[in-house]
Amino acid sequence: MDEEKVMLNEEAWEHLDEAMFTSSLISDKEREKGMVDDVDDIYPRTKEETEYMDEQLQLALEKAKEPNEESFAERYSMLREIVDWSKKRHSTWMWSLIAGALLGAGIFYYFKKDQEEDILRAKVEKEQVQQWKTVKVSQISYDKCPGQHANDAWSLRLTSAEKYKMYKLIDCKIYTEGALRDADTYKQRADTATTQERKDQYLEKQKYYEESSVKHRAAYDSINAMNFEQIHEIAKQDLASRVANEESHGNTLRNYMIYLLILIPLYIITGYPHGYTITRHRRRSGCMNIFRKVGFGIASFCFGSGLAMSLLPDYVVKTTYSDGHTETRTESDMGNIIILAIKFGLMIVGAFIFCFVASVIMTIETFYGLLENFNWKGWIAKLMPPKQPQEVK
């Protein structure tokens, strides 16, 4: 009786087979032998394949004389589930990635606020240079110029043209002497080189540093010959450039923060692809999952190590006084302090890795989501209807 029912569904089975082998993931060899090695390959990869499978299933049901026959019903049910899943949209966005983006936005906001203080400080220093009084600046011979900066040289360099000129001259001498030492080092290495190739490399380095020392010495002489107006102009240009750099850095931090805040809703909106889109890009999704797991694993290790080491105990010190009473107190272990500094750095590294991985994955998935999950061609066609043909007079 079962064989008779199967024979009654023979025409319907043809449509079931057609539906089963619709996907372009199935190889020609599998089609020839009538068997699919991997069930996942049955899933359609495009909207057209999904619609074709759906049509074949409808025809199979219409042609079936015995739709309740066990093997037919089982095959039809499996393919129907595949088609229904492929036609629906599925949520693919992840809370962990959103948390990483939010943390990244918070970090950029923190550094942006900190950068505002640097910008304000640079503007104050720029105004300080603008207010310099005109004085005569003296020249300093190269031999009498100090070979290193005083401890307060950085903070005092903007108080007058004289101190600023001295700071610049000392810089030039430091670079000149350093280049000469490097040139001498590479000369000695060239003299003792065991191969001609190494010798040529060392001689090239020697030449580079010799030319560098000449350049910095020429800069020393040029600055040394400048009067107040020329030094003042250099200082104003340096401070204007510093203000511009600090503002540019601040704008970069702000732009990254805004980017992440905009990325989050876009990531969620584009995170509902059709099932056939998920099938088509399952290899890319697999690579993203591996990248996410490895990145989050490293981040968790760094952050967890830092968090664990931050719980290191202090010394418990018990002191007995001459009158017999005792006192117990805790004192910090200096070794622990060094370890804590290292582990605190690991916690920061872990947080940055977490944010970086999240932002990279969200950017890639949002980009492809915008391309693949919306019918841009249909919308553009509606907004730009075809031109009507002009009548020929």
Secondary structure, DSSP 8 states (H G I E B T S, - for coil): -HHHHHHHTHHHHHHHHHHHT-STTS-HHHHHHT--S-GGGGS--SHHHHHHHHHHHHHHHHH-S-TT-HHHHHHHHHHHHHHHHHHSB-----HHHHHHHHHHHHHHHHHHHHHHHHHHHHHHHHHHHHT----------TTTS-SS--TTHHHHTTS-HHHHHHHHHHHHHHHHHHHHHHHHHHHHHHHT-SSHHHHHHHHHHHHHHHHHHHHHHHHHHHHHT--HHHHHHHHHHHHHHHHHHHHHHHHHHHHHHHHHHHHHHHHHHT---BHHHHHHTHHHHHHHHHHHHHHHHHHHHHHHHHHHHTT---EEEEEE-TTS-EEEEEE--HHHHHHHHHHHHHHHHHHHHHHHHHHHHHHHHHHHHHHHSS-HHHHHHHHS---------
